[in-house]
Amino acid sequence: MTYKTQALVAAALMSLAVSVQAADPIKIGVTGPYTGGSAPMGASMRDGVKLAVAEINAQGGLLGRQVQLIERDDEAKNERGVQIAQELINKEKVVATVGFINTGVALASQRFYQEAKIPVLNNVATGSVITKQFEKDKDNYVFRTSASDQIQAKMIADEAIDKQKFTKVAILADSTNYGQLGREDLEKVLASKKITPVAVEKYNIKDVDMTAQLLKSKQGGAQAVLTYGIGPELAQIANGMEKLNWHVPIIGSWPLSMGNFIDNSGKNGNGARMPQTFIQDGNTPKRKAFIEAYQKAYKVDRMPSAVSAAQGYDSILLLAAAIKQANSTDGEKVRAALESLNTKVEGVVTTYDKPFTKEDHEAIKPGTVVIGEVRNGRVVLGK
């Protein structure tokens, strides 16, 4: 082989390598619990994410490349979340990750993204501290597209104390990071309204008998039960109240909208009220199209967790807008773009206009969130 031929072959191989590299997919991690009690949230989030990615890929992808999701089930376990974070960063080489359903998993796992300078968009977990975990660092790579517990706790207290005019309330919160941090936020807001709960009770995941906690609340004269937990145990609260023939309102954080609360509590769940960023009612063209696409793709009528699906979908749209603006998948550039998005992004929760700044990584503001109510197997807008 002559030198000229060798040079031509080398040039062709280099050109091929560059072409293959250019065609490499953009890998985005998506992590959440797809099994267990938190599964309706995790699966709905993942499925909303997949719808957004399918739309993006159908339109040519990002930066001329297709988007590839790397899905992992964290089983709502902190240690599993940590393992997944390291795998996605070091082995899969993701450019960003969306997800985290459980506050504890988020707090344990996102430090690895922070160290690697890779953006992570929490799209379901709501613990107030999540986006503040690294606020003292020079740059913060943790963003959120769900309503923080600071927003939700205030809405719960406003609903119970200001709107419903209750003066005696009980708090029932699960023993996870989510439940206990949310309970702290709720107690702070109640204290600002000069309300001390007549009972503050804790329970564990998978508990099926809430009689002791409910009896203390009832005996204390509670006019409403305020909750911080997830679907299966929340249903046990509603069913336990019925067994005690104790009929007072349940007002709590957003997981009262989960399918496994609504289905497991049946008629006992009617009237439960909670903050919602998204209700499955198709009241805008964008929302209607999203709901119909979800129903068609996953062959369901009611989304297991409509809030999770919508926030998951929107998290991808915001991330895609940042990658386009940065014209890069480099973590530092994508973070900077997220903090200074110069185009409006029409999501299904809201239309995002400069949703983040360097100091504020919360896309959801108080005015975006409404009160929903469980009514006959669905969540509807609270009146």
N, C-alpha and C positions, 0 to 999 in steps of 0.2 A: 504494500500500500504506500503510495507516494505521500510526501509531506502535505501536498495540496489536498489530496483525498482525505488524509487524516484530519486536516483542519476543517474541511467541509463536514465530515462526520461529527467532529467535536462540536461544531457550531449547531448542527442539526439536533444533537443530543441536548445541548444547552437550551436551545429554543424549546424543545419538547419538555424539558424539566421546568422551565419558566411557565410554559402553558399549563402543565399539570398542577404546578404550585398555585397558579392564578385560579384554577378551577377547584382547588380544595374547598370543601364546605366551611362555612363559619359555624363553629361549634358553640352552642349555648346550653348550659346545664339547666335542668329543671328537676328540682328536688322537693319531695313532700311525702306524706304518708298515703300510700295507695291501698293499705290494708289496715284493719283495726277501726277503733271508734272515730278516729279523725279522717277516715278514708273518704267520706263524702266531700270534705273540703279539699283534700289532696287531689283526688281524681277529677273533681270539677275544675280545679285550678289548672291541672295538667291539660285537660281537654280544651279549656279556653285558650291556653297557650298554643296548643296544636292547631287550632282554627286560625289564629293570627299568623302563625308560621306558614301554614298552607296558602293563605292569601298572599303573603309576601313572596313565597317561592313561585306562585303562579304568575306573579308580575315581574319575574326575572331575578328575584332574590335581592341581596344587598351587595353593593360594590361589585356587581357582576358575578356573584357567587351565591350558591344555594345555602340556605340555613339548615343546619342539622341539629336536632335536639338530642341531648344525652340525658335520658330519664333515669332517675334512681329513686327507689323507695326508702325513705329514712325511717319508716315504721314509727314515727313520732318519738324516736329515742335519741337522746342527746349524743350518745357515743356513736351511734350509727351515722348521724349527721356529720360528725367530725370525720369519720372514715371516708364518707362520700365526698366531702369538701376537698380532702387531700387527693383523692383519686381524680376528681374532675379537674383540679388544677394541675397536678403533676403528670398524670397519665393521659388524660383526654385533651388537655391543653385548651380548655374552654376559654372564650373571650369574655364571658359574663355568665352569671347564673341568676335565674329567677326562681321564686318559690319561697320555701319556709312557711309552714302552716302554724307550727307551734313555737311560741316565744322562747322556750327553753332550748329547743334545737337551734333556733336562729342565733341566740346569744353564745352558744357553745361553738358553732360552726363558722360564723361569718368572720371571725378573726383571721382565718386562713386566707380569705379573699382580701382582707385589708392588708395583710402582710405581702401578698402577691401583687397588690395594686390591680385587682380585677374587680370591676363593679358587680355588686349583687343587689338585685331588686326584690326586696321582701314584698310579696303581693298578697299575703293573707295574714301573717303574724302581726299582732297589734300591740304588744307590750310597749309602753311609752318609751322605755330606755333603748329600744332597738336601734334607732338612728342616731342615738347620742352616745353609743358605746365607745366610739372613737372620735368624738367631737374635739378632743384636745390635740389630736394628731394634726400634722400640717394639712393633710388631705383626708377626706372621709369618703370611703368607697361604698358605703351602705346607704341605699335609698329605699323608699317605700311607696307603694300604691294602694295601701289599705288604710282604714281610719284608725288612728292610734287610740289607745285606751284613754288618753287625756280627753280626746273628743268624745268618746263613747261614755265615759264615766259621767261627764257633765250632762250629756243628753239623758242618761238614765235618771240621774238625780233631778234634773229639770222636769222630766216627765212625771216622776213620782211626787215630788214636793211642790213644785210650782204649778204644774197643770192639774194634777189629780188632787192636790191639797192634802196629801197624807202627812201625818206628823210622827207616825210610828212605823218604822220599816225594819225588816231583818235582811241580812246579807248571807247568802249561801254561795260559797266559792270552792272550786276544787283545789287540791293541794299542789298542783303544778305551778311552775313559774308564772304561767299565764293567769291562772286563777288568783294567785296570791298577790301578784303585782297589780292586777286589775282591781282586786279588793282594796288594796292600799289607795289607788287612785280614787276609787269610789268613796272611801271613808274621808279622804281629804275634801272632796267636793261637798259631801254631806256636812262636814264640820264647818265649812264656809257658810252653810245655810243654817248653822246652829242646830243641826240634827245629829243625835247620837243613836245609832241603831240599837234596837231592843235586844238583838241577838246577832252575833257574827259567828257563823258556823262553817266548818271545813269538812270536806268529804274527799274520798279518794276516787281515782279513775276505776271503773268497773264496780263501784259500790252499787248495790241494788236495793238497799233499805235506808231511806232517809228519815225514818220515823223519829229518831232521837233529835235530830237537828230541827225538824219541822215542829215537834212538840214544844221545844224551847222557844221557837219563833212565835208559835200560836199563843203559848202561855204568857209571852211578853206583850201580847196585844198588837202584834204587827198587822198593819192594814195592807201591806204589800210585801212580797218576797222579791228582793233584788238579787240577781244571779250573775255569776261569772264562771262559766264552764262550757262544756261541749255537749252535743246532742244526746247521747245515750243516758248520761247521768241527769241532764236537765229533764228528760222524760220521766225518770224515776222521781224527781221532785214533784212534777205535775201529777203523776199517778199517786204518789204518797199523800199529797194534799187531798185528793179525792177520797182516799181510804179513811182519812181523818175527818171527812166531811167538812173540810175547811176551805172555803171558797173566797180567796182574796187574789188580786191580780199578781201575775208574774211579769216583772219588768227586768230585762237583763241585757247583757252584751249580745253582739250580733249572732252568735251560734244558735240562738233560739230559732233562727230561720233554717237550720239544717234539716234535711230530709229525715234523718234518723231521730230527731226530736219530734217532728210533726207526725211521723208514722207511728212511733212507739208510744206517744202520749195520746193519740187519737183525739177524741172530743175533750179530753182533759187539758189539751194544749191550746184550745181555742181562747183567744183573747190575749195570749202572751205577746208582749210588745218589746221591740228591740231596734237599735240603730241599724240602718241599712244604706250602703252606697248604691245598691242596685236591686230593683225588684223586677221579677219576671213578668212584666206587663206590656212590653213593646210600645211604649208611649212616644217614641221617636223613630224615624225611619232606620237609623243606625241600630237602635236597640232591637227593633222588630226583625231586621235582617240577621242580626247576631243570634237571637233566640231561635229563629227558624233554621239557621245553619247548624246550630248546636243540636236541635231536636232531630234534624235529618241525619247528621253525622253519627250521633250516638243512640239514635232510636229510642228517645225518651220524650215524655211530655213535660214533666216537671224536672228541672235541673236539681240534682242532689244538693247542691249549694250554689245558688245563682250568684251570690256575692263573690265567691271564690272564682267562679268561671269568668265573670266580668273583669275582675281585678287582674286575673292571670292574662287575659286577652290584652288588656290595656298596657300591662307591664311590657309586653313584647313590642307594642306599637311605639312606646316611649324609647325603649332601647334601640329599636330600628332607626328612629328619627335621630338619635344621638350618633349612631354609627355612620349614618349618611352625612350628618353635619361634620363629623370628625374626618370623614373620608378615610377611615382607618378603624381597625379593630384593636389598636393599642389601648390598654386599660387606662392610662393616664389621659389620653386624648378623649376617650369615650366618657370618662368621668367629667372632664371639663365641659364637654358638649352637653351632658345631662344638666349640668349646673347653669347652662346658658343657652337653652334651646331657643332658636330664633324663628321657628315655625310653630303654628298651632297644630296640635295633634287631636283629631276627633276620635275619642274613645267611646265606649258604651257606658261607662260610669259618668263621664263628663268630657267636655272639650278642654284640653290642657293648654293653657297659655302661660309659658314660663313657670312650669310646675315646681321647679327646683331652683335654688340658689346655692352658693357655696355654704351659706349658714343654715339653710333650711332644706332638708332632704325629704320632706313630707309632701307628696303630691296631692293628698286629700285634705282639703280645708273644711272647717266646721260647716259652712253653708252648703257643702256638697251632700251631706248626710241627712237622711230623713228617718222618720219612725215608721217601722213596719209592724204589721199585726198578723198573727196566725188566725186564719179564718177558714174552716172547713177544708183542711188539707193543703192550703196554699198560704203564701205570704202576700198580703195586700198592703197598700198604703194606709197607714194609721190615720184615723180621723181625729 
